[in-house]
């Protein structure tokens, strides 16, 4: 088990180091396309996170959930996304995908040791580490306009890159209340390229077929943090153990502060007659070259509240609402770019027919369903972007040696981004996650 986890850890670390493939015209704006920060099991429930906790699965968004872990848990996942983009004059279909996340969490007090020691403490503790993308940039867009006294002008916009978060989470639980904190480091690099080509120009300022080339290589880094809390209202305990709740209602909340990150990089503007295959400019004339950009990127404060009803090993249903203060977003290299505050809402459920069934595997599968509505912070030509969709998920339990239960989780999302906007995107996303559990970590061997 440990060898398998370490092997997965190495493979996914190498994969995450590779640049994800991305093709989204909207990623040109803001910090790019934001990546959902939840895992496959939550994706099947439309991203329930504020009130979600589980003894065998991690919840990256609310660190208070780590205190509910009963095992050492390793999570990794990958995704594939198909998108159909449509504008008033063209359509485009494309696939994207890559490794999606990597996380490790564990209980700091082994429940096995507590049983053996016959000591029941009201306190529980958990800790976790995670690495996953936060935003992705990838686009290749071309426009053509006719300007008086200049003629035809072709503008090309290309970009690639993104940002990642590496974070450390800690949770503590006292009786029915848990709380936690996450401290992380955000980093990444993005390249933006704009080319403006003047065709058949009659202007005295530009010669025939000249083009202006602008390139920015920007790196982002800085500390990020968030806090979380969850409280269980226990409705019923197990008949043979009054310490084990079997029916409960959980409320949870998370808050993330405004972050000021460092923005470092360089910018080059060149006028030339074209660009060669080796990347060199033909008859290039440098108009501007700044290799010491030092600016600030401000990310918004975020608040999320959720509620969830749980019947242990049988049924979960919940909903949540989130607010993000994107009007405070600032990129000092793009001072005129403004984003809007956003609201998100989602609801989801999970059903297990019979988790103890021995002769019918289908009854032990976790069946999940959800729906979501999210406002996108970016404004395109003054128009809002709204994202809405439905989710379906499955959790397939796997019994490994020493009777330890692990899972393969799958989630399917179908949605639409940008209804009545310049570019409307209909997408299908598949997420496959692997959850490996090991309850022998921190186990104290006894010899008699």
ChimeraX attribute file (.defattr): number of C-alpha atoms within 10 A of each C-alpha:
attribute: neighborCount
match mode: 1-to-1
recipient: residues
	/A:1	13
	/A:2	12
	/A:3	8
	/A:4	9
	/A:5	19
	/A:6	12
	/A:7	12
	/A:8	18
	/A:9	18
	/A:10	10
	/A:11	12
	/A:12	20
	/A:13	17
	/A:14	11
	/A:15	15
	/A:16	18
	/A:17	9
	/A:18	11
	/A:19	13
	/A:20	19
	/A:21	14
	/A:22	22
	/A:23	19
	/A:24	20
	/A:25	20
	/A:26	20
	/A:27	21
	/A:28	20
	/A:29	17
	/A:30	21
	/A:31	20
	/A:32	24
	/A:33	21
	/A:34	17
	/A:35	14
	/A:36	14
	/A:37	18
	/A:38	20
	/A:39	32
	/A:40	31
	/A:41	30
	/A:42	27
	/A:43	28
	/A:44	30
	/A:45	32
	/A:46	31
	/A:47	26
	/A:48	31
	/A:49	31
	/A:50	33
	/A:51	29
	/A:52	28
	/A:53	23
	/A:54	14
	/A:55	17
	/A:56	22
	/A:57	28
	/A:58	30
	/A:59	24
	/A:60	24
	/A:61	26
	/A:62	31
	/A:63	32
	/A:64	35
	/A:65	34
	/A:66	33
	/A:67	30
	/A:68	22
	/A:69	26
	/A:70	25
	/A:71	26
	/A:72	25
	/A:73	23
	/A:74	27
	/A:75	24
	/A:76	25
	/A:77	21
	/A:78	20
	/A:79	19
	/A:80	16
	/A:81	18
	/A:82	16
	/A:83	19
	/A:84	16
	/A:85	20
	/A:86	16
	/A:87	13
	/A:88	9
	/A:89	6
	/A:90	8
	/A:91	12
	/A:92	10
	/A:93	13
	/A:94	13
	/A:95	15
	/A:96	15
	/A:97	16
	/A:98	18
	/A:99	25
	/A:100	26
	/A:101	22
	/A:102	24
	/A:103	23
	/A:104	21
	/A:105	28
	/A:106	29
	/A:107	25
	/A:108	21
	/A:109	20
	/A:110	21
	/A:111	20
	/A:112	17
	/A:113	15
	/A:114	13
	/A:115	10
	/A:116	10
	/A:117	9
	/A:118	9
	/A:119	10
	/A:120	11
	/A:121	10
	/A:122	10
	/A:123	14
	/A:124	22
	/A:125	24
	/A:126	25
	/A:127	24
	/A:128	24
	/A:129	19
	/A:130	19
	/A:131	23
	/A:132	22
	/A:133	23
	/A:134	20
	/A:135	19
	/A:136	26
	/A:137	29
	/A:138	23
	/A:139	18
	/A:140	15
	/A:141	15
	/A:142	12
	/A:143	10
	/A:144	12
	/A:145	9
	/A:146	12
	/A:147	11
	/A:148	9
	/A:149	10
	/A:150	17
	/A:151	15
	/A:152	16
	/A:153	18
	/A:154	16
	/A:155	18
	/A:156	15
	/A:157	17
	/A:158	18
	/A:159	26
	/A:160	23
	/A:161	22
	/A:162	27
	/A:163	22
	/A:164	20
	/A:165	22
	/A:166	19
	/A:167	20
	/A:168	21
	/A:169	25
	/A:170	24
	/A:171	27
	/A:172	23
	/A:173	22
	/A:174	14
	/A:175	12
	/A:176	14
	/A:177	18
	/A:178	24
	/A:179	24
	/A:180	24
	/A:181	22
	/A:182	23
	/A:183	17
	/A:184	18
	/A:185	16
	/A:186	20
	/A:187	20
	/A:188	18
	/A:189	18
	/A:190	20
	/A:191	19
	/A:192	19
	/A:193	18
	/A:194	19
	/A:195	20
	/A:196	19
	/A:197	23
	/A:198	24
	/A:199	18
	/A:200	15
	/A:201	20
	/A:202	14
	/A:203	13
	/A:204	9
	/A:205	7
	/A:206	16
	/A:207	15
	/A:208	15
	/A:209	14
	/A:210	20
	/A:211	23
	/A:212	21
	/A:213	23
	/A:214	19
	/A:215	18
	/A:216	19
	/A:217	19
	/A:218	21
	/A:219	20
	/A:220	20
	/A:221	20
	/A:222	15
	/A:223	16
	/A:224	20
	/A:225	18
	/A:226	21
	/A:227	22
	/A:228	25
	/A:229	24
	/A:230	26
	/A:231	21
	/A:232	21
	/A:233	14
	/A:234	15
	/A:235	12
	/A:236	13
	/A:237	14
	/A:238	12
	/A:239	10
	/A:240	7
	/A:241	8
	/A:242	10
	/A:243	12
	/A:244	13
	/A:245	19
	/A:246	17
	/A:247	21
	/A:248	19
	/A:249	18
	/A:250	22
	/A:251	22
	/A:252	26
	/A:253	24
	/A:254	25
	/A:255	22
	/A:256	20
	/A:257	15
	/A:258	18
	/A:259	17
	/A:260	17
	/A:261	20
	/A:262	17
	/A:263	22
	/A:264	18
	/A:265	18
	/A:266	16
	/A:267	18
	/A:268	16
	/A:269	20
	/A:270	19
	/A:271	22
	/A:272	20
	/A:273	19
	/A:274	19
	/A:275	14
	/A:276	9
	/A:277	7
	/A:278	6
	/A:279	8
	/A:280	11
	/A:281	17
	/A:282	13
	/A:283	13
	/A:284	18
	/A:285	13
	/A:286	14
	/A:287	12
	/A:288	12
	/A:289	13
	/A:290	11
	/A:291	13
	/A:292	10
	/A:293	16
	/A:294	14
	/A:295	15
	/A:296	18
	/A:297	20
	/A:298	17
	/A:299	22
	/A:300	17
	/A:301	18
	/A:302	17
	/A:303	18
	/A:304	23
	/A:305	21
	/A:306	23
	/A:307	23
	/A:308	24
	/A:309	20
	/A:310	22
	/A:311	16
	/A:312	15
	/A:313	17
	/A:314	16
	/A:315	17
	/A:316	21
	/A:317	21
	/A:318	24
	/A:319	26
	/A:320	24
	/A:321	20
	/A:322	19
	/A:323	18
	/A:324	22
	/A:325	19
	/A:326	22
	/A:327	15
	/A:328	15
	/A:329	23
	/A:330	21
	/A:331	18
	/A:332	14
	/A:333	14
	/A:334	11
	/A:335	8
	/A:336	8
	/A:337	14
	/A:338	17
	/A:339	19
	/A:340	17
	/A:341	16
	/A:342	18
	/A:343	17
	/A:344	18
	/A:345	21
	/A:346	22
	/A:347	23
	/A:348	25
	/A:349	24
	/A:350	24
	/A:351	19
	/A:352	19
	/A:353	15
	/A:354	16
	/A:355	16
	/A:356	12
	/A:357	11
	/A:358	9
	/A:359	8
	/A:360	11
	/A:361	13
	/A:362	14
	/A:363	16
	/A:364	21
	/A:365	20
	/A:366	23
	/A:367	22
	/A:368	26
	/A:369	23
	/A:370	25
	/A:371	22
	/A:372	23
	/A:373	19
	/A:374	19
	/A:375	20
	/A:376	22
	/A:377	23
	/A:378	25
	/A:379	17
	/A:380	15
	/A:381	8
	/A:382	8
	/A:383	13
	/A:384	17
	/A:385	22
	/A:386	20
	/A:387	17
	/A:388	20
	/A:389	19
	/A:390	21
	/A:391	25
	/A:392	22
	/A:393	27
	/A:394	23
	/A:395	25
	/A:396	17
	/A:397	18
	/A:398	15
	/A:399	11
	/A:400	14
	/A:401	9
	/A:402	10
	/A:403	10
	/A:404	16
	/A:405	16
	/A:406	21
	/A:407	23
	/A:408	18
	/A:409	24
	/A:410	26
	/A:411	25
	/A:412	23
	/A:413	24
	/A:414	17
	/A:415	18
	/A:416	20
	/A:417	20
	/A:418	21
	/A:419	16
	/A:420	12
	/A:421	19
	/A:422	14
	/A:423	20
	/A:424	18
	/A:425	23
	/A:426	19
	/A:427	19
	/A:428	18
	/A:429	18
	/A:430	21
	/A:431	24
	/A:432	23
	/A:433	23
	/A:434	22
	/A:435	26
	/A:436	26
	/A:437	28
	/A:438	22
	/A:439	20
	/A:440	16
	/A:441	16
	/A:442	16
	/A:443	13
	/A:444	11
	/A:445	7
	/A:446	6
	/A:447	4
	/A:448	2
